[in-house]
Amino acid sequence: MINFDQKKFEQLQAKVMGNAAGAVGLLMAYIGDQAGVYRALEKIGPCSHQKLAKEANVDERYLREWLSSNAAMGYVGYNAEEDEFALSPEQAALFSHEGEPTCMQGFFQAVVGQFATHELAVNTFKTGEGRAWDDHHSCCFCGTDRFFRPGYAASLTSDWIPALTGVEAKLQVGAKIADVGCGLGSSSILMASAYPNSIVCGFDYHLSSIEKAIQSAHREKLTNISFSQVLAKELPGNDYDLVCIFDALHDMGDPVGAAKRIKSVLKPGGTFMVVEPLAGDSLEENMNLLSGIMYGFSTTICVPVSRSQEVGLCLGAQAGEKRISKVLKEAGFSKIKRVAETPGNMVLEAIA
């Protein structure tokens, strides 16, 4: 090869090998999550694989191989003298602590969902066809919710809503909220729980997600919340004080049309809160690991889902603040600003 740099090749090869190891490790982590092995290991502490197999109720021989892979990856600890395995506090935080921002199992589940339907992904990529949200594996829905929920729990009512102009006071007294593209309802439930005097209406066009959201609200015994299957452009009702879209505007085929509808159902001076994945406004600004992951999800999920719908604007998961703001301006919003951000999300406020 002309100008073949052996050192650069070896560096890239090492990086790719690390990625391949990560892909295998991710699958092992998902299996351990679904089988309850990490939780069992944290519960009983350092132990043999035989003891852990009994506690987790899994096959002993398979577990030994699984633990060996995890130990080699550094996902669990191994004491060679005692032939015992254990989880450190740091490992437990990553693999076992469901619902906490440190836990990555929802992210793993979302990735596994994409591998599970790889043939559809390849066909979509080659043909340029759209791929509806319904055409994805159930792991995609559950994994997406598990991935985003801890971040919402950590920031939504403590940081994001207080950062909005005058909104928190309205919600405390009693206001009307629409959560558009609510998915399994985690964001809706968080707001209904935090603001019992307010009414929260969750909307999504995916019926299966709405059904699960209703079940979750019933488990929480919330009476100030409802869920309905509705397209964003057909959002019912009026006089909303706050309308929210969490990590879903970029998935919509016609985000401008959705935002126009939202503006029309807001009270005068009402607020549209748009939470989107954090991104710069150019590819050059997004040369980092998190953006690489988000562009990957965008390739197989976000852009095809948008293309499967009317208009098919295909914003993508790394659209950036300028592009999202342009959508809001085209919808008729003039007062737009970023009011908060986390390592994974940016929060935009648009006032009707």
N, C-alpha and C positions, 0 to 999 in steps of 0.2 A: 504493500500500500504506500502511496505517496504521502510523505509527511506523517507517517504513523508514529505517534508518540507512545512508547511502551509504558512510561510512567503514568501518563494520563489514562491509558487503557486500564492499568492495574488499579488505579484509584477508582475509576468508574466501575470496574468489575467488583471491587470490594463493596462499593455502595449498593450495586444491584444484588449482590449476595446477601447483604444486610436486609434489603427489601424483601427478598425471597424468604429469608428466615422469618421476617416479620409477618409475612403472609401466612406461613405455617403456624407461627405462634399465635396469631390472631384467631385462626380456626381452632386451635387447641384451647385458647381462652374462652371462646364461645361455647365449645363443648363442655368445658368445666363449669361455666355459668349455668347452662341449661340443665346440667346434671346435678347441680348444687354442691360440687366438690369444693370450690373455694370457700363457700360458707361453712361447710362441715370442717374443713381444715382449720379455719380461724377459730371455730367453736372449741375444738378439742385440743388445739395446740400441737407441738411437735409429736409426731407419731410415725409408726411404720405404715407402709402402704396397705398391709392386711387390716390394721385397725381402722384406717380411713375408709377402706372399701366397705366395711360393716357399717360405719357411721353414715356414709353417703349412699349406701345401698346400691353400689355399682360393682361391676365385675372386677375381681382382684387383679387378674393378669392385664387386662386393658388399662386399668388404673396405673399399674406399675410403669407401663410404657408412656402413658400420658404424663405422669409425674416426672419421668426421666426427661422428656422433652421440655417440660416447664422448667425443670431445674437447670438444664443446659442453656435455656434462654434467659435465665435469671428471673423468671416469673414466680418461682417458689424457691425456698432455701433447702439445702440438703446437707445433712450431717453424716459424713461417710463413716465415722467411727460407730455411730449408733444405727446407721442405715435408716435415718428418720427424715421426714420432710416437715416443713413449717412455712408459715407466712409471716413475714416481717410486717410491722405496722404500715410501712410504705406500700408493700405489695398488696396488703389487704385493702388499703384505700383505693388502689387502682382496680382491683379485680373482684372485690367482695362487697363493698359498701354501696349497695343499691340506693339510688336517690340522692347521693351526695355528688357535688361537682367534680370530685376527684375520680369517680368511677367511670371507666371507659367502656363498660359492657354494652351500652346502647349503641355506641359508635361501632363496636365490633359487629353487633347484630345487623346494623345497617349495611356494612360492607359484605357480610355473609349473604344477605339478601340479594345483592348485586351479582355475586358469584353464582348463586343458585339459579339465576335466570340469564346466565351469560349468553346463551344461544339467541335469545330475544334481543339482548343488548348488541350483539354483533350484527344481527340482521338490521336493526334500527340504524346503527352506525353506517352500514354500507348503503342502505336504500335511501336514507334521509327522511324516512317516514316519522311521524309522531308516535309517541308511546304514552298512552294514558296512565294516570296514577293507578287505575284499577288493574293494569297489566303487570304490576310489580308484585313480587313475593310478599307475603304477609310480614316477613322480617323487616321489610323496608318501612312499613307503617309503624310497627312496634319499636323498631330500632331508632327511627327518627324521633319518636316521642321520648324514648328513654334517654337519647342523646341530648335533646334540647331542654327537657323538663328540669333537671337540676340547675341549669343556668337561669331559667325563668324563676325558679323557686328562690334562688340566691339574690336576684336583682330586680324582678318585676315590681313588687310592691314596696321594696325598701329603697330603690334607687331610681328606676326608670319612671314610674308614675309620679313620684315627688318632683322629678326634674321637669315635668310638663307644666306649662303656665296655668296655674289656678285649678288644675284638674283634681288633685288629691282632696282638696276641701269639698268639692262637689260630690265626689264618690263617698266620702265619709257621711255626708248629710243624706245622700240618696240620689243617685243618678241612673241613667240608662246607658248601658254599654253593649256594643256589638263586637264580637270576636270573629272576624272573617277568616276563613281557612283554618278553623280551630283544630282540625285533626282529631285526635283522641281526647281533646278537651282539657288538657293539663293547664294551659294558660287561663282558660275560662274559669276553671275550678279555683285556681289560686286567687283570682280577682273576686269571685263570689264569696270565698271564705274570708278574705281580708276586708271586704266592704259589704257587710250583711244588709245595709240599708239600700244598697243599689241592686238593680236588676241586670243580670248578665245574659245575653243571648248569643249562643255560639252557632256559627253557620259553617257548613262545609258541603262541597258537592259530592263527597265520597260517603255513600250510605253506610258502609261497614264501620267507618271511623265514627260517624255520628251515633250509631247504635252502641259502640263501646263507650263513647263519651257519656251517653245517658246512663249506662250502667255504673260508671265511675261516680257520677253525680249522686246517684241513688245510694251508693255505698257511703258517701260522705254526708248523706242526709241533708243536702242543701235544698232549700225551697225557693231560692231567689235566682234560679238558673234554668235555662231551657236550651235545647239543641234542635236544629232543623237542617234538613238537606236542602241547600239552596246554592245556586250559582252566585258568585260575587257580584256580577252585573245585574242580578235580580234581587238584591238585598231588600228584604221587606221592612216595613215599619218606617218611622220617621222620628224626628226630635231626639236623636241620640246625642248625648253629651260627649261620649268618647267612642270612637271606632278604632279597633286595633287589627293589624295584620302582623303575625309573627312568622318570620322566615318563610313566607309564602308568596309575597307579591311577585317575586321574580319567576315563580313557577306558573303564573297565570298567562293564558294566551293573550288576553287583552287587559293588561294592568291599567292602561289609561282609562278604558271604559269602566273598570271596577272602581278606580279612584273617582271618576266622575259621579258614579252612582253613590259612592260614600259621601261625597261632598253634598249631594242633593238631599241626603237623609240626616245630615248633621244639623243640630240647632245652630242658629247664628252664633258665631264665636265658638262653636264646638271644635273638638280636637281629633285629628286623625294621627294615631301613633303608628309608625312603620318601623318594625324591627327587622333588620336584614343582616346577613353575614357581613362581618367586617372585611372591607377590601379597599385598596387604593383605586384610583381612577384609570390606571393603565396597567398593562401586563408587567411593565418594568417595575412598578411599585409592588407587584404581587409575587415577586420571586422569593417565596418562602415556603416552608413545609406545609403550613396550614392552607395556604392558597392552592398549593398543588393538590391537596386532598379535596378541597372544595371544587376545583375545576374538574377533578375526576368524577365526583358525584354529579356535577352539572352536565357532564358528557352523557351519563347513563340515565339520569333522572330529570333534572330541572329543565334542560333545553328540550328534550323529547316530550315531556309533559306539556310544556308551553306550546310546542308545535302541534300537538294533538288537538288543540282547542282553536276556537275562532280567533283570527288575526295571527296568532302564533308569533308574538314579538320576540320571544327567545332572549330575554334579558340575561339569563345565566346567574349562577350563584355568586359570582364575583363582579356584579355590575358596577359597584362603587357608588359613592354618594352623589356625584354629579349626574350620573345616568338615572338614578332613582329620583333625584330632585327634578330632573327634566320631565319624567313621567308625571309627577305631581303637579308641575306647572302646566303641562298640557291638559291636565284634568281640571284646571281652574284654581288651584291653590297658589297663593302668592306669598304667604308667610310661612316659610320653610326653614328649619334650622336643625342641626344636630344637637341634641340635648344630653346625650349620654353615650357611653360605649364601654364594652368589656373586651377582653382579648379575642372574643369570638363574634361579637355583635356590635352594630351601631344602631342608635335609636334616633329617628327623625320625627320632628313634630311639624305637622301642617295644620294651620288653623283656618277654619271656614270663614 
